[in-house]
Amino acid sequence: METIPEKQYKTYFSALRRGDRHACEAIVAGFIEAGIGLKPLYTELFQRSLYDIGHLWERNALSVATEHLSTAITERLMAMTYPMLFQRDHVNKSIAVACVANEYHQVGAKMVCDLFELHGWNGFFFGANTPVDDLIKFLIQTPTDVLGLSLSMIFNLDQLAEAIKRIQDAMPHLPVLVGGQAFMQDVGDFFNRFKAVRYLSSLHEVENFVLKVGELGRV
Ligand code: B12
């Protein structure tokens, strides 16, 4: 099963909106049972529904409480995919994924980390608002092959630039992936300021990256 039928999306969205976790779980369990891939489940169900929640929230058509509840339910539902994630052999590569300080949107970052794990990588997911000093300490103690940094809010762009500068000063050869909705806006000369920083706009591009690394045997 490779896509989510529109009718089932609507049923799911309506359950999510009213905070009916059990109905959402039953729908997701049905998709997993039917052999849905991780990418369509994450993008066509979870991401799409959170974007739709965001649109309603922006128009004051639903409350902050409903948005929080929908996000919390989604994060729980993502855990249902764990049996899918660890079926493949390990490939002896690892990725760390984090959001920089003051960046609280962590769901997309988690999806990216999970997709690497699906392909046999070891994933270290730090989540929202990660202090850069602590991240650097971790990366020195536990070398990883790639670092992923997620940015949703353009007002955190300077935080991200500062974090990348400090990380690359400490680990000049660590490849850095960036992504998130902030990059859909004008980020000025952001990418000219760094070497080895790559923007991937979707889980599809993330998967192509992982497959390419697999073919080349190196990042
Ligand atoms: C949930 C949510 C929150 C939650 C987040 C909680 C959590 N646990 O993550 C909370 C309540 C904290 C929050 C706060 C705020 N939010 Co908010 N939030 C959302 C909402 C509804 C969903 C976010 C989400 O999970 N999306 C789903 C994920 C899967 O999508 P994604 O992040 O785009 O990730 C995908 C890609 O971008 C990419 N990707 C993401 N990260 C990475 C990293 C790498 C390395 C790579 C390669 C790829 C990649 O892959 C992912 C999978 O496809 C969005 C609506 C929306 N459009 O997303 C608003 C939204 C992002 N928020 C918004 C706003 C305004 C805010 C606040 C400023 C509100 C306020 N006044 O306080 C604060 C800012 C907080 C902060 N400093 O970070 C606006 C941003 C508008 C704008 N253009 O800047 C949005 C778009 C809502 C809206 N329509 O107005 N929010």
Residues whose N, C-alpha, C, O or C-beta is under 5 A from the ligand:
A	BS01	B12	Q47 L50 Y51 I53 G54 H55 E58 T71 N102 E103 Y104 H105 Q106 V107 G108 A109 M111 V112 G148 L149 S150 L151 S152 M153 L177 V178 G179 G180 Q181 L200 S201 S202 L203
